[in-house]
Amino acid sequence: MIKVALLVTLKANPGKEQEVADFLRSARSIVEQEEGTRAWFALQFDDSTFGVFDVFPDEEARRTHLEGGVGQALAAQGAELFSVEPSIQNVEVLAFKLPGES
């Protein structure tokens, strides 16, 4: 069951767009280790705006993810890669469809 999600918006510093895209691609290996992260998507909205959307069964899994490897990496590289502080929105999931889920 999926109940909660995160929607994170990231704005790349000028000239850092490819580094942000590469960072997000590499973050997949970290997220794969998180049992509570049920689905994770790295997104690109336009040339410099990126995002992450991920879903969790409960608040504990969401909090664990935020405190985990990707969150730590974002904090460590934030000033170098991003022109503004990442926007992190807690989202409640009303309905979903994922393979193998009902």
VMD Tcl script that draws the C-alpha trace (Angstrom):
set ca {
  {0.00 0.00 0.00}
  {1.23 3.46 -0.85}
  {0.06 6.34 1.31}
  {2.59 9.18 1.10}
  {5.00 10.71 -1.41}
  {7.57 13.40 -1.95}
  {7.72 15.90 -4.78}
  {11.10 17.61 -4.96}
  {11.86 20.41 -7.43}
  {15.48 21.29 -8.21}
  {16.74 24.29 -10.19}
  {20.23 23.78 -11.66}
  {22.88 26.46 -11.54}
  {23.70 27.79 -15.03}
  {26.13 25.40 -16.70}
  {25.43 22.62 -14.16}
  {22.41 21.07 -15.91}
  {24.26 17.97 -17.12}
  {25.83 17.44 -13.69}
  {22.37 17.57 -12.08}
  {21.02 15.05 -14.60}
  {24.01 12.77 -13.96}
  {23.58 13.14 -10.19}
  {19.93 12.11 -10.42}
  {20.74 9.12 -12.63}
  {23.41 7.97 -10.17}
  {21.03 8.37 -7.22}
  {19.03 5.39 -8.46}
  {21.61 2.97 -7.04}
  {21.18 4.54 -3.60}
  {17.38 4.43 -3.75}
  {17.43 0.77 -4.81}
  {18.81 -0.03 -1.35}
  {15.82 1.57 0.42}
  {13.21 -1.04 1.20}
  {10.54 1.55 2.00}
  {10.86 3.50 -1.26}
  {8.25 1.78 -3.43}
  {8.72 3.86 -6.59}
  {11.17 6.60 -7.46}
  {11.29 8.85 -10.52}
  {13.96 11.39 -11.50}
  {12.47 14.02 -13.82}
  {13.52 16.89 -16.07}
  {10.88 19.58 -16.66}
  {12.92 21.97 -18.82}
  {16.58 22.79 -19.49}
  {17.35 23.72 -15.88}
  {14.44 22.42 -13.78}
  {14.57 18.89 -12.44}
  {12.55 16.91 -9.97}
  {12.11 13.73 -8.01}
  {8.83 12.02 -7.26}
  {8.86 9.02 -4.94}
  {6.26 7.08 -2.99}
  {6.21 5.28 0.34}
  {3.91 3.07 2.41}
  {4.04 5.35 5.46}
  {5.57 8.40 7.08}
  {8.42 6.41 8.63}
  {9.63 5.22 5.21}
  {9.37 8.75 3.82}
  {11.39 10.15 6.74}
  {14.00 7.39 6.37}
  {14.39 8.27 2.71}
  {14.81 11.99 3.45}
  {17.50 11.22 6.00}
  {19.22 8.67 3.74}
  {21.89 8.74 1.10}
  {20.21 10.83 -1.57}
  {19.15 13.49 0.92}
  {22.66 13.65 2.31}
  {24.16 13.89 -1.18}
  {21.74 16.69 -2.08}
  {22.74 18.61 1.02}
  {26.45 18.11 0.34}
  {26.32 19.21 -3.30}
  {23.43 21.66 -3.10}
  {25.33 24.96 -3.29}
  {27.43 23.76 -6.20}
  {24.59 22.27 -8.29}
  {21.46 24.27 -7.47}
  {20.58 27.95 -7.86}
  {17.92 27.82 -5.12}
  {17.21 25.56 -2.17}
  {15.39 22.38 -3.31}
  {11.63 22.58 -2.84}
  {10.48 19.49 -0.91}
  {6.76 18.90 -0.68}
  {5.16 16.15 1.39}
  {2.28 14.71 -0.62}
  {-0.58 12.42 0.37}
  {-1.37 9.72 -2.21}
  {-5.07 9.36 -2.93}
  {-4.87 6.55 -5.50}
  {-2.17 4.71 -7.41}
  {-1.44 1.95 -9.89}
  {1.90 0.19 -9.95}
  {2.84 -3.21 -11.39}
  {2.13 -5.91 -8.81}
  {0.22 -3.53 -6.53}
  {-3.48 -3.38 -5.91}
}
mol new
graphics top color blue
foreach p $ca { graphics top sphere $p radius 0.5 }
foreach p [lrange $ca 0 end-1] q [lrange $ca 1 end] { graphics top cylinder $p $q radius 0.2 }
display resetview
